[in-house]
Amino acid sequence: MRWLVIYLLLIAVIWLFVTNRVWRRGLLAFSTIVFGVFMLIFTLTQRDTDGEVKTADRFTEVRRQESVTYGAVKTTDIAIGQTSLTNPVRTVFDSAGRERAEPDLFRWQLQTSLTNRSTEFTVASVTLRVTLYSCPVFYDVVQADIDPGKLNANCTVIGTRTVGFDPLELKPAESYQGEQVVTFPNQPEPRNPRYWIKVQTVTAKQAG
């Protein structure tokens, strides 16, 4: 019965479309409006879908770059070579007005060698953590033989800070000689100083 009603309605619509000009024009106008609305909705939906795809692609690319930048090279892939942390010389005058040179105990000249041990990635930046110690007078271990565990057991930390080398273009197996003047906030006067340096962070990029 339902299909019969639909069939009769379809015949009536076709008959009116053929015989009635006003009905025909109205039906054409209605069809045009419906088609236009459909195309508008389809276009907006497609645009949103394309935008979502592009956004997802950009997000994936950003995540990939972040992974390369921050996770590709480990801190252990950076070898710290020969280093020195010394006080630069400053000029002072005594009570008689005589000029003399003496070390500036609150400023430090850091010199270090960094080697990229990664075989795949170029190092873009390195951040070092430098810890300064004041040791008792009987502590006679030379800096080259320092063991961090024994250093912490025998000496007192009097300053800690980070030192960044950025930007770098340190390709696999290449070395970099870095130099910076370093100060430690609220540092007391050092006695028999020692120091320890370790790599804190590394960023990298794909080797070209």
SULDA-V465140 format. One record per residue. N is the residue number from 1. PHI is phi in whole degrees, 0 to 359 (NA if undefined). PSI is psi as a letter, one per 30 degrees, with the letter a starting at -180 (NA if undefined). D_LAST is the distance of its C-alpha to the last C-alpha in whole Angstrom. Layout:
{{N;PHI;PSI;D_LAST} {N;PHI;PSI;D_LAST}}
This chain:
{{1;NA;e;75} {2;297;e;72} {3;294;e;71} {4;295;e;74} {5;296;e;73} {6;297;e;70} {7;297;e;71} {8;294;e;74} {9;296;e;72} {10;296;e;70} {11;297;e;73} {12;295;e;74} {13;296;e;70} {14;296;e;70} {15;296;e;74} {16;295;e;74} {17;297;e;70} {18;280;e;73} {19;261;f;76} {20;246;j;75} {21;292;e;73} {22;298;e;72} {23;298;e;71} {24;296;e;69} {25;295;e;67} {26;297;e;67} {27;294;e;65} {28;296;e;63} {29;297;e;62} {30;297;e;61} {31;297;e;59} {32;297;e;57} {33;296;e;57} {34;299;e;56} {35;296;e;53} {36;297;e;52} {37;297;e;51} {38;299;e;50} {39;294;e;47} {40;297;e;47} {41;297;e;46} {42;297;e;44} {43;296;e;42} {44;296;e;41} {45;296;e;41} {46;295;e;38} {47;295;e;36} {48;298;e;36} {49;295;e;35} {50;297;e;32} {51;297;e;31} {52;295;e;31} {53;295;e;29} {54;295;e;27} {55;297;e;27} {56;296;e;26} {57;295;e;23} {58;296;e;22} {59;298;e;23} {60;298;e;21} {61;293;e;18} {62;297;e;19} {63;297;e;20} {64;295;e;17} {65;295;e;15} {66;297;e;17} {67;297;e;17} {68;292;e;13} {69;294;e;14} {70;253;f;17} {71;241;f;18} {72;287;e;15} {73;249;k;15} {74;275;l;19} {75;298;f;21} {76;286;f;22} {77;279;f;18} {78;256;j;19} {79;266;k;21} {80;270;j;24} {81;269;b;25} {82;294;k;28} {83;229;l;29} {84;210;k;32} {85;225;j;34} {86;234;l;37} {87;275;k;39} {88;292;l;39} {89;272;k;42} {90;236;l;44} {91;260;k;48} {92;230;l;51} {93;237;k;54} {94;277;a;57} {95;296;f;61} {96;270;g;62} {97;85;g;59} {98;278;k;58} {99;270;k;54} {100;211;l;52} {101;256;k;48} {102;211;l;47} {103;291;k;44} {104;274;j;43} {105;287;f;43} {106;245;g;42} {107;229;k;39} {108;226;k;36} {109;259;j;33} {110;265;k;30} {111;233;k;28} {112;210;l;26} {113;243;k;23} {114;241;k;20} {115;237;k;18} {116;274;j;15} {117;267;f;16} {118;290;k;13} {119;262;f;12} {120;238;f;9} {121;241;k;8} {122;267;k;8} {123;279;k;12} {124;261;f;12} {125;197;l;16} {126;222;k;19} {127;244;k;23} {128;256;k;25} {129;251;j;29} {130;250;k;31} {131;243;k;35} {132;256;k;38} {133;238;k;41} {134;248;k;44} {135;243;l;46} {136;294;l;50} {137;296;f;51} {138;280;f;51} {139;283;j;48} {140;244;g;47} {141;288;k;43} {142;289;l;41} {143;302;e;37} {144;295;f;36} {145;255;g;38} {146;295;k;38} {147;249;k;38} {148;300;e;37} {149;295;e;40} {150;290;e;42} {151;297;e;41} {152;294;e;42} {153;284;f;45} {154;255;f;46} {155;236;l;45} {156;246;k;45} {157;288;k;42} {158;240;g;42} {159;185;k;39} {160;218;k;36} {161;201;l;33} {162;258;k;29} {163;230;k;27} {164;255;k;23} {165;243;j;21} {166;201;k;19} {167;273;l;16} {168;237;l;14} {169;222;i;11} {170;265;j;11} {171;284;l;9} {172;308;k;10} {173;74;f;14} {174;274;l;14} {175;241;l;17} {176;226;k;18} {177;260;j;22} {178;249;l;23} {179;211;k;26} {180;210;l;28} {181;271;k;32} {182;237;k;33} {183;234;l;36} {184;248;k;38} {185;302;k;40} {186;59;h;43} {187;285;k;43} {188;282;l;46} {189;294;k;47} {190;282;k;45} {191;238;k;47} {192;49;i;46} {193;288;k;42} {194;223;l;39} {195;212;l;36} {196;221;k;33} {197;235;k;30} {198;220;l;27} {199;281;k;24} {200;263;e;25} {201;219;l;22} {202;220;k;18} {203;242;l;15} {204;215;l;12} {205;215;l;9} {206;298;k;6} {207;295;k;4} {208;263;NA;0}}
